[in-house]
Amino acid sequence: MRNEVYFFMFNLLIILLSTINSEPIDSNNYKIARYIMENIDTMEKCTISELAKQCYVSNSSVSRFCRDIGLEDFTALKQQITIYAIQHKSAPNKFKFQGFDDQSLCRSYLLSVIDNLNHMYSKDVENQIKKVAKDISKYNKIAAFGYMQSESVALNLQFDLQRTDKVIFTCIKIVDQIDYINNADKDTLIIIFSESGAYFRRLFDRKKPFKNTQNKPKIYLITSNQDVSIPYVDEYIRYNCRHDYASHPYPLLMIEAMISISYTQLLYSQKNTIGDNFL
């Protein structure tokens, strides 16, 4: 299973960061990922032997690293480094947002965040949050995932729910998320945080999950994409979003908090009802 080459829309920076965040600091994968990140501007001309030498590992360790992060070989890694170099040129535009004022950056940013949050609410969002809270109370096997910043929201949900002794699974590495989803069954609830709605397209770009749809997990997709429709997604929580730097991931964080609050309310109302009936 772990030797399988995964097919997903690759984001080299995110993959390297997730490797650094999840691998032991003295592991070969950590050393290689960190070296690439710190020297990415000069990596296009680097050979596999040069990379191995700089990281004090063998050529085979570099090849294994490539497979572990979902690539076929070192050539594929070099291709991703080239793509990153092209995309990185537009990086400064990432930080633009509605109402941007370089003379009052903090104020304009905060007002822009608040303005976006004011537009995210709908009655349907509230109803769907109550629905997912009920499902969280029903399922014993639960996982939450996200891509890039959205995974931090999944981690928040994991932390918040454990306060009520509800343990859910999440992981940072994309290949581990794919592994979990591929092996999940109908007794599992999976909650996906994805502002763009492109989570499954990114992770399963060429290889679709759930060959046996009769045994697939129940899936919620929380997204600002009003049009996305995926055959194996069961429920959507769709919110309004402006799609600029001041709009993400704050709506997802708000929804995560509301899910946790709603689940806690449901949990304690059930306990009180049981207590009343007992008395």
Secondary structure as the mmCIF struct_conf table of DSSP 4:
data_model
#
loop_
_struct_conf.conf_type_id
_struct_conf.id
_struct_conf.beg_label_comp_id
_struct_conf.beg_label_asym_id
_struct_conf.beg_label_seq_id
_struct_conf.end_label_comp_id
_struct_conf.end_label_asym_id
_struct_conf.end_label_seq_id
TURN_TY1_P TURN_TY1_P1 ARG A 2 ASN A 3
HELX_LH_PP_P HELX_LH_PP_P1 GLU A 4 TYR A 6
HELX_RH_AL_P HELX_RH_AL_P1 LEU A 12 SER A 22
BEND BEND1 GLU A 23 GLU A 23
TURN_TY1_P TURN_TY1_P2 ILE A 25 ASP A 26
BEND BEND2 SER A 27 SER A 27
HELX_RH_AL_P HELX_RH_AL_P2 ASN A 28 GLU A 38
TURN_TY1_P TURN_TY1_P3 ASN A 39 ASN A 39
HELX_RH_3T_P HELX_RH_3T_P1 ILE A 40 LYS A 45
HELX_RH_AL_P HELX_RH_AL_P3 ILE A 48 CYS A 55
TURN_TY1_P TURN_TY1_P4 TYR A 56 TYR A 56
HELX_RH_AL_P HELX_RH_AL_P4 ASN A 59 ASP A 68
TURN_TY1_P TURN_TY1_P5 ILE A 69 GLY A 70
BEND BEND3 GLU A 72 ASP A 73
HELX_RH_AL_P HELX_RH_AL_P5 PHE A 74 HIS A 88
TURN_TY1_P TURN_TY1_P6 LYS A 89 SER A 90
HELX_RH_3T_P HELX_RH_3T_P2 ALA A 91 PHE A 95
TURN_TY1_P TURN_TY1_P7 GLN A 98 GLY A 99
TURN_TY1_P TURN_TY1_P8 ASP A 102 GLN A 103
BEND BEND4 SER A 104 SER A 104
HELX_RH_AL_P HELX_RH_AL_P6 LEU A 105 ASN A 118
TURN_TY1_P TURN_TY1_P9 HIS A 119 MET A 120
HELX_RH_AL_P HELX_RH_AL_P7 LYS A 123 LYS A 138
BEND BEND5 ASN A 140 ASN A 140
STRN STRN1 LYS A 141 GLY A 146
BEND BEND6 TYR A 147 TYR A 147
TURN_TY1_P TURN_TY1_P10 MET A 148 GLN A 149
HELX_RH_AL_P HELX_RH_AL_P8 SER A 150 GLN A 162
TURN_TY1_P TURN_TY1_P11 ARG A 163 ASP A 165
STRN STRN2 PHE A 169 PHE A 169
BEND BEND7 ILE A 172 ILE A 172
HELX_RH_AL_P HELX_RH_AL_P9 ILE A 174 ASN A 183
TURN_TY1_P TURN_TY1_P12 LYS A 186 ASP A 187
STRN STRN3 THR A 188 PHE A 193
BEND BEND8 GLU A 195 GLY A 197
HELX_RH_AL_P HELX_RH_AL_P10 TYR A 199 LEU A 203
TURN_TY1_P TURN_TY1_P13 PHE A 204 PHE A 204
BEND BEND9 ASP A 205 LYS A 207
BEND BEND10 PRO A 209 PRO A 209
BEND BEND11 LYS A 211 ASN A 212
HELX_RH_3T_P HELX_RH_3T_P3 THR A 213 ASN A 215
HELX_LH_PP_P HELX_LH_PP_P2 LYS A 216 PRO A 217
STRN STRN4 LYS A 218 THR A 223
BEND BEND12 SER A 224 SER A 224
BEND BEND13 GLN A 226 ASP A 227
TURN_TY1_P TURN_TY1_P14 PRO A 231 TYR A 232
STRN STRN5 GLU A 235 ARG A 238
BEND BEND14 ASP A 244 ASP A 244
TURN_TY1_P TURN_TY1_P15 TYR A 245 ALA A 246
BEND BEND15 SER A 247 PRO A 249
HELX_RH_AL_P HELX_RH_AL_P11 TYR A 250 PHE A 278
#
